[in-house]
Each structure stands twice: as C-alpha cells, then as structure tokens.
Amino acid sequence: MWIGLIVIAVVACTAFYFLKLAPSGKSKNTGALTLADIPAKVPNPSRYAGIKSVVAWEFLAPNLSTACTFARNHDRIRMPAGDCTPLPLADCASKTCACHYRPIIDGRRGQRRQEGDRRMAFRVENEVKTPDRRRVPDRRRDNAGWDDEHLR
C-alpha cells in the first residue's frame, strides 16, 4: 500500500516538473524589440524607438502627385524616431494616404581591426639593433649645395 502511494507521488511530481518546463503556446514577450518586429510600412516610428540598429527613419510618400503638402515637404527626409509625426495626419487631404516611414539601419558591422593599433608591432624597437635595410648606397654627396650660412 505504501509503495503504491510513493509511486503515485513520484509520478505526480515528475509530471508536474515536466509540465512546468514545457513551453506554453503563448510567446514570451520580453519587451526587447528587434528588426524582425518592424512591419514593412510603419505609420508611427516612436513605437520602435528602442531598436538600437535603427539609426533614423525616412519619410516616404509613394505618390507625390496626390500627396498632401506635408508629404511633399518631408519626402525622403531622415529623422530620429522622436521627431517623426504619427500617420495619417489629421489635416491630410489625400483620400488614400500611402505615406509611411522606412527604418534606416546602421550598416556598420563593428570594428574592422581585430586589435587596436598594429603599427607598433612592425616598428624597429630601440633595444634590438637591426641591420640597415637599404640596398643601394646613398647617392647624395656630403652636404652638396650647403654652406655654413647660405646656399651655394
């Protein structure tokens, strides 16, 4: 009898343990946004201000012939997320406004040099005497054209 209760308790504990470890159907929202979270056309870039690789936002008006004056004045202008005006504008005269913002991604991949400054590794060190690397002797005459005080 006791053995049966112990077996049931062990099975219940292991089931609880594995159910706790199993991922739930809901995705865990950590709050950190990535580039994958940005939709193709962004009406309000201030929502995505936390993404570090986005340097600026560019305002795009696809059809300038039917665009409002704000869209004509701001087309292809880059600005930080805090300075972007949410779309659509209240005074937009276009019936089918297609204006949106496009993220400008920082294209730099990091520091190009592996180490800091390699020039010191190639320089002649003071304590090591290296032979002269010149192959041809000096072609200049000693003090050619010079006097103590003036040119000849």
Buried (B, 14 or more C-beta within 10 A) or exposed (E): EEEEEEEEEEEEEEEEEEEEEEEEEEEEEEEEBEEEEBEEEBBBBBEBEEBEEBBBBBBBBEEEEBBBEBBEEBBEEEBEBEEBBEBBBEEBEBEEBBBBBBBBEEEEEEEEEEEEEEEEEEEEEEEEEEEEEEEEEEEEEEEEEEEEEEEE
